[in-house]
Amino acid sequence: LVGGGAGHMSVEIMRRFPNIYTTVQDMENMFEGADARISAGFEKRLKYMVHNLFASQLFKADVYFYDWAFFNWSSKHCALIIKALIPALKPRAGIIVNGTCMLDPSNISHWREK
């Protein structure tokens, strides 16, 4: 999980799929106290790795799951995040983006934006 915070999404994925191991990548401060908040039994299947979204991805995985990693970045910066992933992509690797896309506020009425 890229931008996976303390690993809550990883735990839910592992709970449903017992053969999956996950690595959560995020800023170092997101991991403070994370181990204490993770349910028992998942410690061996969950690893944390400090990673900058804009740095070249060096970790090779079968699937990259971006959890709310794009919501506060411009399109230009989102493209840079994806470009940073390219060096690590294996053939047939998957990319999943979890989040919400919103239009520029000037493109929709205020009541509809809410």
N, C-alpha and C positions, 0 to 999 in steps of 0.2 A: 504494500500500500504506500503510495507516494503521497505525502501530506496526510498521513494517517494518524497524527496526534498520538494519543496514549495507547492506541491499539484497539479501541472498542469495536470498530468495524471488523477488524481481523478476528477478534474473538467470536463474533457472530458468524462469520464465514466458517471458522474452524468448528464451531458448534454444529453447524449443518453438514459439514463435509469433514469427517474425522481423519481423512488421509492427507489433508492439506496442511502445509507448513507455510507460515507467512513471515515476511520481513517488513517492518514498518519503517519508512524513511520520513524524517521530518527534521525540523530545527532542534538542536540539543535541548533547549528549554522546554520543549513539548514532552520530553521523556521524564522530567523530574517527578518522582513519585509514581510513575506509571506502573511499575511492577506491583506495587501494593494495591492498585485498583483493578488488576487483571484477575479473573476467576482462577481458582486452583485447577490444576490439570492442564493448563495451556502454556505453562512456562517453557516447556521443552520444544514447543511448536511455534513459538513467537520470539522473534529477534528484533532488536532495535538498531537502526543505523542512521547516524547523522548524515543528512544530505541537503544540499542547496539545490532547489528546483532548476536553477539556471546553469548549474555545473554539469559537465558531461556525466551521464549515467554510466557507472562502471559495473553495477550489479546486474548480472544476467539472470533473467527470470522468464518463466513461461507466460506469465500475465502481469501486466502493470496496471494497477487499479489506482486511479487518481481520485481521492476523496476530497471534494470541495477545494481542489488545488487551483482552480481557475477563476473562482467567483470574484476575486478582487483585483484581477489583473486585466489590462487592456488586451485587445486582440494581438497587438504586436508582441507583448510579453508572453501571452499564451503560446504563440508560435515559437518563441524562443525556448519555452519549457519543453515543447514537443521535440524541437530540434536537438535539445540536449539528450533526449532519450535515444536517438538514432544510433550512436556508437554501440549501445548495449543490445540492440534488438537482434534476437535470434530468428531464423526462419520460422514462420508460423506463430510468432509470439503475439499475444493478444494485448489490446489496450482498452481499458474500461474507464469511462469518465462518469463519476457520480457527482451530481450537483444540479444546479438550476441555472438556466440561461435567461437573462433578462434583456429586454430592449433598452436602448439609450432612453432616459426619461423624456427627452425632448420629442421622441417619436410617438408617444402614446399619451392619452389624457391622464391627468392626475388621479382621478377616481379609478381608472382601470389599472394603473400602476400598483395601487394598494391591493 
